[in-house]
């Protein structure tokens, strides 16, 4: 299905004529590095906001369709109410999804995300028309519109799943980083300049190192939001700002100062030993990495 559906969409460059201006328009309404984007991203929740909102919409519309098909006359009022509830819930869901999509790269993912968004908006319009038809007493057209809207929403949901599970959009980009659990030399101590963001390799994992007022800090370099290199970002006070979308993390513990990231940045212990800068995972980070590896083995 991926080869027959998702991949042709990823390669369909003609979509860019519409999607590039639309992406710019959404960024104008929801600026990067704004409080509104943080709200819509789910920074305040600690998890992406769009996925749980979709569950409400899909759940209400699924229940409505089942009542339409199996419930009989006594459940018509309940089915109508569920259609209406799904329409109302779809408005913030689409809004959060468009906010996430507006900063989506590369081009292939942006195209799939654009079709996914168009499908969601179409499903919303069809269910709104269904609700209007039901209120006028035109039950048969109302049910038909709901069924068509549900089919469109199902296709759109497939594309959303492809983005998340095949392209890693919206997942914590640091979840499976294999952090060194023993002290590992990564850099000559002389190579770590005061106040400069420095990238280094620790057993295949890129880490960010900072010396600030004589104190050493270390974070995983790959931003948890979209995987951008933090060492190419900006140091501000006691935090690092991601160069791509402005997610800001505290140097001492990786906690989020500002979104749109929803997952904190894994922090490292750092020391100088025999003229070398050495790092290792904090105890809690090491436990998390081992848990993630066990989960990956179990799934595979």
C-alpha positions as CSV (number, residue, x, y, z in Angstrom):
1,X,0.0,0.0,0.0
2,X,2.9,2.4,0.8
3,X,4.3,1.9,-2.7
4,X,0.9,2.3,-4.4
5,X,-0.4,5.2,-2.4
6,X,2.1,7.1,-0.2
7,X,5.2,7.0,-2.3
8,X,3.6,8.4,-5.5
9,X,2.2,11.3,-3.4
10,X,5.7,11.9,-2.0
11,X,7.1,12.2,-5.6
12,X,4.3,14.3,-7.1
13,X,6.1,17.6,-7.4
14,X,3.1,19.4,-9.0
15,X,1.6,19.6,-5.5
16,X,4.3,22.1,-4.5
17,X,2.6,24.8,-6.6
18,X,-0.2,24.8,-4.0
19,X,1.5,23.5,-0.9
20,X,4.4,26.0,-0.7
21,X,2.2,29.1,-0.7
22,X,-0.2,27.4,1.7
23,X,2.7,26.6,4.1
24,X,3.8,30.2,4.0
25,X,0.3,31.4,4.7
26,X,-0.1,29.1,7.8
27,X,3.3,30.3,9.1
28,X,2.0,33.9,8.8
29,X,-1.1,33.0,10.9
30,X,0.9,30.8,13.3
31,X,4.4,32.3,13.4
32,X,7.4,30.2,14.3
33,X,8.7,30.8,17.9
34,X,5.3,32.1,19.0
35,X,3.2,31.2,22.0
36,X,0.3,30.1,19.7
37,X,2.5,27.6,18.0
38,X,3.6,26.2,21.3
39,X,0.0,25.8,22.3
40,X,-1.0,24.0,19.1
41,X,2.1,21.8,19.1
42,X,1.4,20.5,22.6
43,X,4.5,21.9,24.4
44,X,2.3,22.6,27.5
45,X,1.0,19.0,27.4
46,X,4.4,17.3,27.1
47,X,3.1,15.3,24.1
48,X,2.0,16.3,20.5
49,X,-1.5,17.7,20.7
50,X,-2.8,16.7,17.2
51,X,-2.9,12.9,17.6
52,X,-5.2,12.8,20.7
53,X,-7.5,15.3,19.2
54,X,-7.9,13.1,16.1
55,X,-9.1,10.2,18.4
56,X,-12.1,12.3,19.5
57,X,-13.1,13.1,15.9
58,X,-12.7,9.6,14.6
59,X,-14.4,8.1,17.7
60,X,-17.5,10.3,17.4
61,X,-17.9,9.8,13.7
62,X,-17.3,6.1,13.9
63,X,-20.0,5.8,16.6
64,X,-22.4,7.9,14.5
65,X,-21.9,5.8,11.4
66,X,-22.5,2.6,13.4
67,X,-25.7,4.0,14.9
68,X,-26.8,5.1,11.4
69,X,-26.3,1.6,10.0
70,X,-27.3,-0.6,12.9
71,X,-29.2,1.5,15.4
72,X,-32.6,2.1,13.9
73,X,-34.9,5.0,14.5
74,X,-34.4,5.1,18.2
75,X,-30.8,6.0,17.8
76,X,-31.1,8.7,15.2
77,X,-30.9,11.6,17.6
78,X,-27.8,10.2,19.2
79,X,-26.2,9.7,15.8
80,X,-26.9,13.3,14.8
81,X,-25.4,14.5,18.1
82,X,-22.3,12.5,17.5
83,X,-21.8,13.9,14.0
84,X,-22.2,17.4,15.4
85,X,-19.7,16.7,18.2
86,X,-17.2,15.4,15.7
87,X,-17.5,18.5,13.5
88,X,-16.9,20.7,16.5
89,X,-13.9,18.6,17.7
90,X,-12.5,18.6,14.1
91,X,-11.9,22.4,14.1
92,X,-9.1,22.5,16.7
93,X,-7.8,19.1,15.4
94,X,-7.4,20.5,11.9
95,X,-5.9,23.7,13.3
96,X,-3.3,21.8,15.3
97,X,-2.5,19.6,12.3
98,X,-2.0,22.5,10.0
99,X,0.3,24.2,12.5
100,X,2.5,21.0,12.6
101,X,2.4,20.6,8.9
102,X,3.5,24.2,8.2
103,X,7.1,23.4,9.4
104,X,7.2,19.9,7.9
105,X,10.2,18.9,5.8
106,X,11.5,17.3,3.5
107,X,9.3,17.9,0.4
108,X,8.0,14.3,0.2
109,X,6.6,14.4,3.8
110,X,5.2,17.8,3.2
111,X,3.3,16.6,0.1
112,X,1.9,13.6,2.0
113,X,1.0,15.9,4.9
114,X,-0.7,18.3,2.5
115,X,-2.9,15.6,1.1
116,X,-3.6,14.4,4.6
117,X,-4.7,17.9,5.6
118,X,-6.8,18.3,2.5
119,X,-8.5,15.0,3.3
120,X,-9.2,16.0,6.9
121,X,-10.7,19.4,5.8
122,X,-12.8,17.5,3.2
123,X,-14.1,15.1,5.8
124,X,-14.9,18.0,8.1
125,X,-16.9,19.7,5.3
126,X,-18.8,16.5,4.4
127,X,-19.8,15.9,8.0
128,X,-20.9,19.5,8.4
129,X,-23.1,19.2,5.4
130,X,-24.4,15.9,6.8
131,X,-25.3,17.6,10.0
132,X,-27.1,20.4,8.1
133,X,-29.0,17.8,6.1
134,X,-30.0,15.9,9.2
135,X,-31.3,19.1,10.9
136,X,-33.5,19.8,7.8
137,X,-34.9,16.3,8.0
138,X,-33.1,15.0,5.0
139,X,-31.9,11.8,6.7
140,X,-30.8,9.7,3.7
141,X,-28.6,12.4,2.2
142,X,-27.2,13.1,5.6
143,X,-26.2,9.5,6.2
144,X,-24.7,9.3,2.8
145,X,-22.6,12.4,3.4
146,X,-21.4,11.0,6.7
147,X,-20.4,7.7,5.1
148,X,-18.5,9.5,2.3
149,X,-16.9,11.8,4.9
150,X,-15.9,8.8,7.0
151,X,-14.3,7.1,3.9
152,X,-12.2,10.3,3.2
153,X,-11.2,10.5,6.9
154,X,-10.1,6.8,6.8
155,X,-7.9,7.5,3.8
156,X,-6.5,10.6,5.5
157,X,-5.8,8.7,8.7
158,X,-3.8,6.2,6.7
159,X,-1.6,8.9,5.4
160,X,-1.2,10.3,8.9
161,X,-0.1,6.9,10.1
162,X,2.4,6.7,7.3
163,X,3.9,10.1,8.3
164,X,4.2,9.0,11.9
165,X,5.3,5.4,11.6
166,X,7.2,5.3,8.3
167,X,8.6,8.8,8.2
168,X,9.0,9.5,12.0
169,X,7.0,12.8,11.9
170,X,6.0,13.9,15.3
171,X,8.0,11.3,17.3
172,X,10.7,12.1,19.8
173,X,13.8,12.1,17.6
174,X,16.1,11.2,20.5
175,X,14.1,8.2,21.7
176,X,16.4,5.5,20.4
177,X,19.8,7.2,20.7
178,X,22.2,4.7,22.3
179,X,23.8,6.9,25.0
180,X,27.2,5.9,26.3
181,X,26.7,4.6,29.9
182,X,30.5,4.7,30.7
183,X,32.7,7.7,30.6
184,X,33.6,8.2,26.9
185,X,36.3,10.6,25.6
186,X,34.9,12.8,22.9
187,X,37.1,15.8,22.6
188,X,40.4,17.4,23.7
189,X,39.7,19.8,26.6
190,X,41.5,22.6,24.7
191,X,39.0,22.2,21.9
192,X,36.0,23.2,24.0
193,X,35.9,27.0,23.9
194,X,34.1,29.2,26.4
195,X,30.5,30.0,25.3
196,X,30.7,28.1,22.0
197,X,28.3,25.4,21.0
198,X,30.4,22.4,20.0
199,X,29.4,19.1,18.4
200,X,31.3,15.9,19.0
201,X,30.9,12.1,18.6
202,X,30.4,9.7,21.5
203,X,30.3,6.1,20.2
204,X,28.3,7.1,17.1
205,X,26.0,9.5,18.9
206,X,26.4,13.2,18.2
207,X,26.5,15.3,21.4
208,X,26.4,19.0,22.1
209,X,29.0,20.3,24.5
210,X,29.2,23.8,26.1
211,X,31.6,25.4,28.5
212,X,30.0,28.3,30.2
213,X,31.6,30.2,33.1
214,X,33.8,27.3,33.8
215,X,31.0,24.7,34.0
216,X,30.5,21.9,31.4
217,X,27.2,21.0,29.9
218,X,26.2,18.2,27.5
219,X,23.0,17.3,25.6
220,X,22.2,15.0,22.8
221,X,22.8,17.1,19.7
222,X,19.8,15.8,17.7
223,X,16.8,18.0,18.5
224,X,13.9,15.9,19.9
225,X,11.4,17.9,17.8
226,X,12.6,17.4,14.2
227,X,16.2,16.1,14.6
228,X,18.0,19.3,13.7
229,X,21.6,19.7,15.0
230,X,21.6,21.9,18.1
231,X,25.3,22.8,17.9
232,X,24.3,24.9,14.8
233,X,21.9,26.8,17.0
234,X,22.2,29.7,19.4
235,X,23.3,29.9,23.0
236,X,21.1,32.3,25.0
237,X,21.6,32.6,28.8
238,X,21.7,29.0,30.1
239,X,19.8,27.5,27.2
240,X,20.3,26.4,23.6
241,X,17.9,27.4,20.8
242,X,17.4,25.0,17.9
243,X,18.3,26.5,14.5
244,X,15.3,25.0,12.7
245,X,12.1,25.9,14.6
246,X,13.3,27.6,17.8
247,X,12.8,24.9,20.4
248,X,14.7,26.0,23.4
249,X,16.3,23.6,26.0
250,X,18.0,24.3,29.3
251,X,21.7,23.2,29.3
252,X,21.7,21.7,32.7
253,X,18.9,19.2,32.4
254,X,17.5,19.5,28.8
255,X,14.1,20.6,29.9
256,X,12.0,22.7,27.6
257,X,12.0,26.4,27.9
258,X,10.1,27.0,24.7
259,X,8.5,24.8,22.0
260,X,7.4,23.6,19.6
261,X,9.3,20.6,21.0
262,X,7.2,18.4,23.3
263,X,10.0,16.1,24.6
264,X,12.9,17.3,26.7
265,X,16.5,16.9,25.4
266,X,18.5,14.1,27.0
267,X,21.2,15.5,29.2
268,X,24.7,14.1,29.7
269,X,27.2,14.1,32.5
270,X,30.4,15.9,31.4
271,X,33.9,16.0,33.0
272,X,37.5,16.6,32.0
273,X,39.9,13.7,32.6
274,X,43.5,13.6,31.6
275,X,43.0,16.5,29.1
276,X,40.0,14.9,27.5
277,X,36.3,15.9,27.7
278,X,34.3,12.8,28.7
279,X,30.6,12.2,28.7
280,X,28.2,9.6,29.8
281,X,24.4,9.3,30.1
282,X,22.8,10.4,33.3
283,X,21.5,7.4,35.2
284,X,17.8,8.1,34.3
285,X,18.8,8.6,30.6
286,X,20.6,5.2,30.6
287,X,17.6,3.4,32.0
288,X,15.3,5.1,29.4
289,X,17.7,4.0,26.5
290,X,17.7,0.4,27.8
291,X,13.9,0.4,28.0
292,X,13.6,1.7,24.4
293,X,16.0,-0.9,23.1
294,X,14.0,-3.7,24.8
295,X,10.8,-2.3,23.3
296,X,12.4,-2.2,19.8
297,X,13.5,-5.9,20.2
298,X,10.0,-6.9,21.3
299,X,8.3,-5.2,18.4
300,X,10.6,-6.6,15.8
